[in-house]
Amino acid sequence: MNRIKKLLILLNNRRIRRLLTCKIRRIKRQISLPVPGAEKPVEAERGKHFQLWKDLSQRINYDWLEVYSAVSGKCDYRYVPEDIYYTEIEPRLNNKLYSKAWTDKNSYDLFLGGRVRMPEVVLKCINGQMYLPDYIPVGSPENYTALPPEYEGKKLVIKPTMDSGGGKAVRVFSCSASGIVLNPPVEGIETVARLFGLYGGNFIVQNYICQHPYFAHFNETSLNTVRILTYRSIKDEKIVILHRLLRAGRPGSVVDNQASGGIACAITPDGQLMSFGVDKSGIRHKGTAAIDFSDAGTVPFMADISHAALEVASAYRYSRLLGLDFAVNENGEVILIEVNDSNNEINFFQMSSGPLFGAFTEEVASMCSSLPRSFVIDYII
């Protein structure tokens, strides 16, 4: 069994490295290295970069070091190559056996209790069964023809509760006697039952969040969030915040994810935005279509968001590294939108604000080589 497991890990890691090699080559072509005004790695950095990561991988792809240094303007040997992160680091820091259950949006209230504010839930669909927020069963999705009357005409959000990375299948809708209005639209979806049928057996319906004016300035159609990256130290279990990013969607989009055309801009420790943000391809942007980042002023509520992030991270004992998305509503209340602990996006952190683990890089590099690796295969008999 151990031989089979090792073989499967080997084959899976080869697949990941092959895909990411193509990805970084594509990024290099798109950003036209070197980026004007940015540093370019020197041979000394490559040497230290190899020494840092050689215990986790003998095959170091220096393209990641070159791209991260060029786009961010910070030449630093401590950057984490994306292929090493996905194959060697995340499976050791986060136990993938628990990832799907602990990041199921239908279970946030069970895991987090009253630690943080979350979006108001209208309905939950768990394993093919519909529930009210207090887990009272109300039938199956195909037989659910109407929402509770108090939600008629109101803006609501429907999203998958698992595997929803990149804002996949997140939609805003409203219902009335004449049918539903859906954004983004889907041809042939005219009723609640048909809408629910798009999402299989696991989804959630939540109240639409009217965001704070500061965050709405960047793009009015999307819910623009702050992504916080937290790390629980292998050495002393202390939870720290590694990075903070403002994410803004493209005009017309209802989500802010880079995969959907959004831009991410790093937030400095004193709450200021960097002078540029980056998209999925590593291309710099001085702002969104609505506002330049340099004109946005101090990002408000960062102390409250940081406190909420530490509260959430303290509840997730099976994961040392978490990507947490927070929104701020029109009343200035911080709301947890999503917890990410598997296949965490790392490029936007390193392209905008420097090495992923910062001062903890050597700790992670040296100790991950001795940590057990989690590995999961999903199959149906």
Phi, psi and omega in degrees: 000319179296323179294319179295318179298315179297321179295317180296319177297316180300313181294320179295318180293324176297318179298315180297314181297321180296315179296319183285332174297317177295322181296312184289329175295319179295318179297317180301320179293324185284329184266356176053066179299150352280150176292132181306130177084356181260156178284157173240137184303144176257166183301326179298322178292321179297320179298313179293326178298316179295314181299325181292318189253002186295334179286341178262336179199129176279346181254098182261122176267108185284354178300324180295315178300317182294315182293311181301317181295319183290313184291317181284335185081011181237110180275116187208126182292348186276001177302144179263116175301138185298325180293322177291323179300309186287329184266332187238331187262302182302319179294346178263325179281326183240129181279107185291345176299333184252355190301311185296319181291316185283343177250014174289119183299336177288348183249000182306318183294329179289319182281326189256342179055232182261020183296319182221161175280140178232164179301145178293127183271135175262309180214152173234142170242116184237116178054039176087003180242130179277142179224151166284169182305331180267019174069024171280123183291140182226026175107187181261159183302320184291339179262001183269107188258346183208154175273163173308139188304332182291348180258001181296129179083353181271151174288131178229165178236135174239138182207153171296152180263348177223151178055048182248026180301148179076015180073019185300126173064022173277124183225149173257136180211164173217153184240147173210180180298335182271358179130206182239152173247126190234136178223119357289149185289155176228123183299133177087357180263102186238353181228163178299317182300318179291322177299311179299328180295340178291339193253007179066218187258003183221106177203173180220144175246126184232159172295141175293138180263119171278109189281160180298143183306325181302313183284330178294333181303328186285326174189119189286333186278337183255154171277107185270129190239169171252122176266125178247131175255117180251151179224130175260115189301136175293329185282313189230006178067007178288136180265129180231158175263121182271318185214156175222131181227142167266131179242132181230138181279169175277158180305131180093339181279150177263353179237163185252005186295145176300324180298338179255017177097009182282172180237140178245133181232128182292145177251126181287165179303333180267012173088010179266150175278146173296167183283352179214155171243174180230150174260187185298332182271003180082010179278134180284145175225134181282351178177192174266183178295340186261329188202144173281143180298326181291344180260002190275345180074191182289134177287120183282163173069015183293327177296317180292320179295317180297318178298316179298321180297318179294324177297314180295313183300328181292343180269343185260086186279345180270358182227128179269338183236122183230137170256114188245129181254127181235141171245165176234124183277179185298341179267005180080019179267131180279129185233128175286125180261317186202148174245127180240122177227005179225135183056042179299133174290129181242343186298318184294334175292309187285332177285338185249325187229009173109186186308141187304312186261357176050235183293347181262009185298311181297323177300311181294315183297318184282326187267338180295330182296339180254357179277146176293148180261131175272147181208134183228137171242125176265130178209159177236131179274000000 
